[in-house]
Amino acid sequence: MEQSQKKQRVALSSVAASLLLTSMKLVVGILTGSIGIISEAAHSALDFGAAALTWYAVRISDKPADRKHHYGHAKVESVSALVETGLLIITSVWIVYAAVKRMISGTTEIEVTWYAIAIMVISIVVDFSRSRALKKVAKETNSQALEADALHFSSDILSSAVVLAGLGLVSFGFAWADAVAGIAVALLVVWAAFRLGTKTVDVLIDAAPEGLAERIEELTMMVGGVIAIDKMRVKPTGPQVFVEMSISVNRTLSVEKVQAICSQIEEKVRQEFTLADITINTKPIALNSETIAERVHVIGLNHNLHAHNISSNLADKKKHITFDVEIDQQLTIKQAHDTVTALEEELRREFDGDLDICIHLDPLRNEEHSTTSLLPLEEELVRDMIVKASESIVKIHDVHDIQIRKTDKEKLFITLHCAFNDDVLLEEVHSLTSQLEGALYRCLPDAGRVIIHAEPLCV
């Protein structure tokens, strides 16, 4: 918002300056009868129109994107700059024409008066001030319209200086000097207009500024997790830069991790290009370093299945892979089998070889039950049976925090904690707790669910 107001203020002040100079030069030109000064008035009038166009352009260009203009309105400035470039070239052609005509005729229309010299000096001072202010804001805001306007005022300085030189040299009898200097100024203006026009056309046809894409690519590859940049498009629009890129990431990464990588890329790019608008697409790819377990897990997730307890071995050049998957318990065995069959088929394509797969189906429970407490005597009896079952397994210690509830289906819902020596491996802990679960299901026929939390003795 602050930049927008700054652009509009400097553009509006240029409109006022152009109007003032045009009026002053026209009055002095009529009073002196100087075609040179009247020509300058016409030049300034052209600048007034260009300044007004610039002011309008910077007002429109700062409007936000809408349903019709998805990339905003910043290119209005580029169109304005292109129009102003054309005006500069027309002005230069006119200067050359007038100068050649003057050289052929061998006459000069310039009348040397003090107020003619004064108006030219004032014009140079004002033009210098406006050109400097416009260039400064144009650089700060990357505004092509303001840059073109600054070029207009710079050309006015040269043309006013030519008129002054003509006034001086004519007084010494060198009438031809005015025409020669005019042609030289016109050629300089044409060259400057050509450079600005080339830059403006590049923006209008979405040419990426030299080195910009390379720098964004360099910043992107500095972010951990980015394997490669598959495609990048950079579209400059006024002070903004629109960046579209497609990057490759490890397919084993979670959605949250991939999103974090994209956020880091955006942050790095915006540190250097504040107004960058970035769109990132991600392409998951398989790495040669992936383990069999990682590959099975990823493919399972692609089928909305959670594979765990993954085990693999190689026998007689044949891979054997076993794992558990959680399947919605409301499915029939036929539906569940069809689901894992589709998973098996993709695994065979993934490993591209002779493969033996055995998948254990775990019912995925996602239920909410209302539970009630047991009668005191009933709860004490169940608790005693739980403790007795745990005592039959040597390495299980300190069974505690036993919670026993009854569901609305008259099934027992049991949770308990037990401890193990600190050096017991997790694999053995899992085996022992599974034994305890089995023992409880056997001695408590009404047990619907048993959850056992294992912890070290020192906790």
ZIHU-V917186 format. One record per backbone hydrogen bond with DSSP energy under -1.0 kcal/mol. CO is the residue of the C=O (numbers start at 0). NH is the residue of the N-H. E is the energy in kcal/mol with one decimal. If there is no record, write none. Layout:
BEGIN
co = [CO | CO]
nh = [NH | NH]
e = [E | E]
END
This chain:
BEGIN
co = [0 | 1 | 2 | 3 | 4 | 5 | 6 | 7 | 8 | 9 | 10 | 11 | 12 | 13 | 14 | 15 | 16 | 17 | 18 | 19 | 20 | 21 | 22 | 23 | 24 | 25 | 26 | 27 | 28 | 33 | 34 | 35 | 36 | 37 | 38 | 39 | 40 | 41 | 42 | 43 | 44 | 45 | 46 | 47 | 48 | 49 | 50 | 51 | 52 | 53 | 54 | 55 | 56 | 59 | 68 | 68 | 72 | 73 | 74 | 75 | 76 | 77 | 78 | 79 | 80 | 81 | 82 | 83 | 84 | 85 | 86 | 87 | 88 | 89 | 90 | 91 | 92 | 93 | 94 | 95 | 96 | 97 | 98 | 99 | 100 | 101 | 112 | 113 | 114 | 115 | 116 | 117 | 118 | 119 | 120 | 121 | 122 | 123 | 124 | 125 | 126 | 127 | 128 | 129 | 130 | 131 | 132 | 133 | 134 | 135 | 136 | 137 | 137 | 142 | 143 | 144 | 145 | 146 | 147 | 148 | 149 | 150 | 151 | 152 | 153 | 154 | 155 | 156 | 157 | 158 | 159 | 160 | 161 | 162 | 163 | 164 | 165 | 166 | 168 | 169 | 172 | 175 | 176 | 177 | 178 | 179 | 180 | 181 | 182 | 183 | 184 | 185 | 186 | 187 | 188 | 189 | 190 | 191 | 192 | 193 | 194 | 195 | 196 | 197 | 198 | 199 | 200 | 201 | 202 | 208 | 210 | 211 | 212 | 213 | 214 | 215 | 216 | 219 | 222 | 227 | 230 | 232 | 234 | 236 | 239 | 240 | 241 | 242 | 243 | 244 | 245 | 245 | 246 | 247 | 248 | 249 | 253 | 254 | 255 | 256 | 257 | 258 | 259 | 260 | 261 | 262 | 263 | 264 | 265 | 266 | 268 | 268 | 272 | 276 | 278 | 280 | 282 | 284 | 286 | 290 | 291 | 292 | 293 | 294 | 295 | 296 | 297 | 299 | 299 | 300 | 307 | 310 | 312 | 314 | 317 | 318 | 319 | 320 | 321 | 322 | 323 | 324 | 326 | 327 | 331 | 332 | 333 | 334 | 335 | 336 | 337 | 338 | 339 | 340 | 341 | 342 | 343 | 344 | 345 | 346 | 347 | 353 | 355 | 357 | 359 | 361 | 363 | 371 | 374 | 375 | 376 | 377 | 378 | 379 | 380 | 381 | 382 | 383 | 384 | 385 | 386 | 389 | 392 | 396 | 399 | 402 | 404 | 405 | 406 | 410 | 411 | 411 | 412 | 413 | 414 | 415 | 416 | 417 | 418 | 419 | 420 | 424 | 425 | 426 | 427 | 428 | 429 | 430 | 431 | 432 | 433 | 434 | 435 | 436 | 437 | 438 | 439 | 443 | 445 | 448 | 450 | 452 | 454 | 455]
nh = [4 | 5 | 6 | 7 | 8 | 9 | 10 | 11 | 12 | 13 | 14 | 15 | 16 | 17 | 18 | 19 | 20 | 21 | 22 | 23 | 24 | 25 | 26 | 27 | 28 | 29 | 30 | 31 | 32 | 37 | 38 | 39 | 40 | 41 | 42 | 43 | 44 | 45 | 46 | 47 | 48 | 49 | 50 | 51 | 52 | 53 | 54 | 55 | 56 | 57 | 58 | 59 | 60 | 62 | 65 | 71 | 75 | 76 | 78 | 79 | 80 | 81 | 82 | 83 | 84 | 85 | 86 | 87 | 88 | 89 | 90 | 91 | 92 | 93 | 94 | 95 | 96 | 97 | 98 | 99 | 100 | 101 | 102 | 103 | 104 | 105 | 116 | 117 | 118 | 119 | 120 | 121 | 122 | 123 | 124 | 125 | 126 | 127 | 128 | 129 | 130 | 131 | 132 | 133 | 134 | 135 | 136 | 137 | 138 | 139 | 140 | 141 | 142 | 146 | 147 | 148 | 149 | 150 | 151 | 152 | 153 | 154 | 155 | 156 | 157 | 158 | 159 | 160 | 161 | 162 | 163 | 164 | 165 | 166 | 167 | 168 | 169 | 170 | 173 | 172 | 174 | 179 | 180 | 181 | 182 | 183 | 184 | 185 | 186 | 187 | 188 | 189 | 190 | 191 | 192 | 193 | 194 | 195 | 196 | 197 | 198 | 199 | 200 | 201 | 202 | 203 | 204 | 206 | 205 | 211 | 214 | 215 | 216 | 217 | 218 | 219 | 220 | 222 | 225 | 247 | 245 | 243 | 241 | 239 | 236 | 276 | 234 | 278 | 232 | 280 | 229 | 230 | 282 | 226 | 284 | 252 | 257 | 258 | 259 | 260 | 261 | 262 | 263 | 264 | 265 | 266 | 267 | 268 | 269 | 270 | 271 | 272 | 275 | 242 | 244 | 246 | 248 | 250 | 289 | 294 | 295 | 296 | 297 | 298 | 299 | 300 | 301 | 302 | 304 | 303 | 323 | 321 | 319 | 317 | 314 | 355 | 312 | 357 | 310 | 359 | 307 | 361 | 363 | 330 | 335 | 336 | 337 | 338 | 339 | 340 | 341 | 342 | 343 | 344 | 345 | 346 | 347 | 348 | 349 | 350 | 351 | 318 | 320 | 322 | 324 | 326 | 328 | 405 | 378 | 379 | 380 | 381 | 382 | 383 | 384 | 385 | 386 | 387 | 388 | 389 | 390 | 392 | 395 | 418 | 416 | 414 | 412 | 371 | 409 | 406 | 447 | 448 | 404 | 450 | 402 | 452 | 399 | 454 | 396 | 456 | 423 | 428 | 429 | 430 | 431 | 432 | 433 | 434 | 435 | 436 | 437 | 438 | 439 | 440 | 441 | 442 | 443 | 446 | 411 | 413 | 415 | 417 | 419 | 458]
e = [-2.2 | -2.2 | -2.4 | -2.3 | -2.4 | -2.1 | -2.0 | -2.5 | -2.3 | -1.3 | -1.6 | -2.0 | -2.2 | -2.5 | -2.2 | -2.2 | -2.6 | -2.4 | -2.1 | -2.4 | -2.7 | -2.1 | -2.1 | -2.4 | -2.8 | -2.0 | -2.2 | -2.5 | -1.6 | -2.3 | -2.7 | -1.8 | -2.2 | -2.2 | -2.6 | -2.9 | -2.2 | -2.1 | -2.0 | -2.3 | -2.0 | -2.2 | -3.2 | -2.5 | -2.2 | -2.4 | -2.6 | -2.2 | -2.6 | -2.7 | -1.4 | -2.2 | -3.0 | -1.8 | -1.6 | -1.6 | -2.0 | -1.5 | -2.2 | -2.5 | -2.8 | -2.1 | -2.3 | -2.5 | -2.2 | -1.9 | -2.1 | -2.5 | -2.1 | -2.4 | -2.6 | -2.4 | -2.5 | -2.3 | -2.3 | -2.5 | -2.6 | -2.7 | -2.6 | -2.8 | -2.4 | -2.1 | -2.4 | -2.5 | -2.3 | -2.0 | -2.0 | -2.4 | -2.2 | -1.5 | -2.2 | -2.7 | -2.2 | -2.2 | -2.3 | -2.7 | -2.9 | -2.5 | -2.2 | -2.8 | -2.7 | -2.2 | -2.1 | -2.9 | -2.4 | -2.0 | -2.2 | -2.7 | -2.2 | -2.0 | -2.4 | -1.2 | -1.3 | -1.5 | -2.4 | -2.1 | -2.5 | -1.8 | -1.8 | -2.1 | -2.2 | -2.4 | -1.8 | -1.7 | -1.6 | -2.6 | -2.8 | -2.2 | -2.1 | -2.0 | -2.3 | -2.9 | -2.8 | -2.6 | -2.5 | -3.3 | -2.8 | -1.3 | -2.8 | -1.5 | -1.0 | -2.0 | -2.5 | -2.0 | -2.0 | -2.2 | -2.6 | -2.4 | -2.2 | -1.9 | -2.5 | -2.4 | -2.2 | -2.4 | -2.9 | -2.7 | -2.1 | -2.3 | -2.9 | -2.5 | -2.0 | -2.4 | -2.7 | -2.0 | -1.5 | -2.3 | -2.0 | -3.6 | -1.4 | -1.9 | -1.9 | -2.3 | -2.4 | -2.1 | -2.3 | -2.3 | -2.3 | -1.7 | -1.5 | -2.8 | -2.6 | -2.8 | -2.9 | -1.9 | -2.7 | -2.9 | -3.2 | -2.9 | -3.1 | -2.8 | -2.4 | -1.4 | -3.0 | -2.7 | -2.6 | -1.7 | -2.3 | -2.4 | -2.0 | -2.0 | -2.1 | -2.2 | -2.1 | -2.0 | -2.3 | -2.3 | -2.4 | -2.5 | -2.4 | -1.1 | -1.0 | -2.9 | -2.0 | -3.0 | -2.3 | -2.7 | -2.0 | -2.2 | -1.5 | -2.2 | -2.5 | -2.5 | -2.5 | -2.2 | -2.3 | -2.1 | -1.8 | -1.1 | -2.8 | -1.9 | -3.1 | -3.0 | -3.0 | -1.2 | -2.6 | -3.1 | -2.0 | -2.3 | -3.2 | -2.6 | -2.5 | -3.3 | -4.1 | -1.9 | -2.7 | -2.4 | -2.2 | -1.7 | -2.0 | -1.9 | -1.6 | -1.3 | -2.5 | -2.3 | -1.6 | -2.1 | -2.3 | -1.6 | -2.4 | -2.5 | -1.4 | -1.7 | -2.9 | -1.5 | -2.4 | -3.4 | -1.6 | -2.7 | -2.9 | -2.3 | -2.0 | -2.1 | -2.6 | -2.2 | -1.8 | -2.0 | -2.3 | -2.4 | -2.2 | -2.0 | -1.8 | -1.5 | -1.5 | -3.4 | -2.8 | -2.2 | -3.3 | -2.5 | -1.8 | -3.1 | -2.5 | -1.9 | -2.0 | -2.8 | -3.1 | -2.8 | -2.6 | -1.6 | -2.8 | -2.1 | -1.8 | -2.2 | -2.7 | -1.7 | -2.6 | -2.7 | -1.9 | -1.8 | -2.1 | -2.5 | -2.4 | -2.4 | -2.4 | -2.5 | -1.8 | -2.2 | -1.9 | -2.3 | -3.0 | -2.9 | -1.9 | -2.3 | -1.7 | -1.3]
END
